[in-house]
Amino acid sequence: MTERLAVDGGTIAYEVTGSGPLIVLAHGVGDSRAAYRAVVPQLVAAGHRV
């Protein structure tokens, strides 16, 4: 599920899945969360929260 965080000048959309140590994935300008769709399930399966 997509969550949103209000910040000065805009909004940051994010998703959290899994449990365990947190890994934050941040894409660059012109990209989107979709860039990590293939790797997130692997990180969750390895015991991380992403």
N, C-alpha and C positions, 0 to 999 in steps of 0.2 A: 504494500500500500504506500502511496506517495504521501509524504509529510511535507510541510512547508514551514520555513523559518523566515520571519520578517527581519530584514536588516536595513540599515540606512541606505536608501537609494534603490531598494528592490526586495526581491524574495528569492530565497534559495530553496529549491525542491530537492528532496532526498528520500532514499529508501533505506530501511534497516532490516536485515534478515540474519538468521543464525543466532548462535550464542557462543560465548567464549571471548577470547581476547579480540578487541576491536581493531579492524583495519579500515582506514578511510581511503576511498578511491576518489580522486578529484580529476576531472577531465579538463582539457585545455579549451581555449576560446575556439568556437566553431564546431566543437564536438558535443556529445551528449552522453547521458547515462548509458545509452545503448552500447557504447564502446566497451562496456564491462559485462554485458549480458552473458558472455561465454565463460568468463573467469569467476564470477560471483558464486555459481553453484559449486565449483571446485574448492573455493576457499571455505565455504560453509561446510562442505563435506569433510574438510580437514580440521574442523572444530573452531572456526572463527566466526565472529559477528562482523558483518560487512555493511 
